[in-house]
Structures are given as structure tokens and as C-alpha cells.
Amino acid sequence: MATMPAEVQELFKEVDNVVFSTASTDGQPNSCIVGMKAIIDDETVYLSDQFFKKTLANVQANPKVAVVFWQGAKAFELRGTARYVNEGAEFEAQKAWVDAAFEQMGMPIKAKGGCFVSVEEVFISSPGPTAGDKIA
């Protein structure tokens, strides 16, 4: 696993949404937008599932994923392995804050599950000469 630098973690927390990309076993790509997200620790992020369809099927068949996020000209990509959970204490802790956030917004949406992504690589996605550089 890779340790996410502080600047990566800060931006992940600041952005409203991230792009979560998966692929089927035959290489068919899929990306979705995720707003309910959290940093679990220096090597793990959590992405909540309210509407995963193709994403869930892909993660179950091929857990290698990417998460991209940006604000202005600052951008990063996380690559790693996703582990889907939808039961147990680990999930219930995440579900509690997600459900409460939706309730506070007045939206009748509940978390169905979520992905803990073990970060294995971190890349700069910002434009310029360092675009694509691996930083962790």
C-alpha cells in the first residue's frame, strides 16, 4: 500500500465529488461520480454506494480501481484495490454518517454498501510537466 501525502488527503477532503473508475474483467471501463466519501487512514479511502450498478459488478469481478479528483488546476489519481462491504460493524460505522448526511439534506437516500479502497499508487493529474508522475 502507498501512504497518501498530506496535500492529497487535504484535496480529497475538500472536493465535493470524486470520479470512481472500474473495469470489467474483459476491460470495459466504467466511471461514476461519488460524493459520499471519506479518508479512513493514510492508505485507505471509503466510497459510499447508493447507486452502484455497473460499478458494483465490476468491483466484484475485478477489484482494481482508480479514483480521480481535482479542484482548479490541482488534481490527483489514486489507484488501488477495492473491497466492497454492506454488512458488519465496519459498514455500519460508515452507513451512520452517510445516512445522517442525506437526512440533513432532506433526501430519503440510504447507503447500500461501500468500497474501502486500499491505495497502492498516487499520481499527479494536474496539467504541466509533472502530469502523470507517481508520488507515492
Sequence and secondary structure as in RCSB ss.txt:
>XXXX:A:sequence
MATMPAEVQELFKEVDNVVFSTASTDGQPNSCIVGMKAIIDDETVYLSDQFFKKTLANVQANPKVAVVFWQGAKA
FELRGTARYVNEGAEFEAQKAWVDAAFEQMGMPIKAKGGCFVSVEEVFISSPGPTAGDKIA
>XXXX:A:secstr
     HHHHHHHHH S EEEEEE TT  EEEEEE SEEEEETTEEEEEESS SHHHHHHHH  EEEEEEEETTEE
EEEEEEEEEE SHHHHHHHHHHHHHHHHHTT      EEEEEEEEEEEE SSSTTTT B  
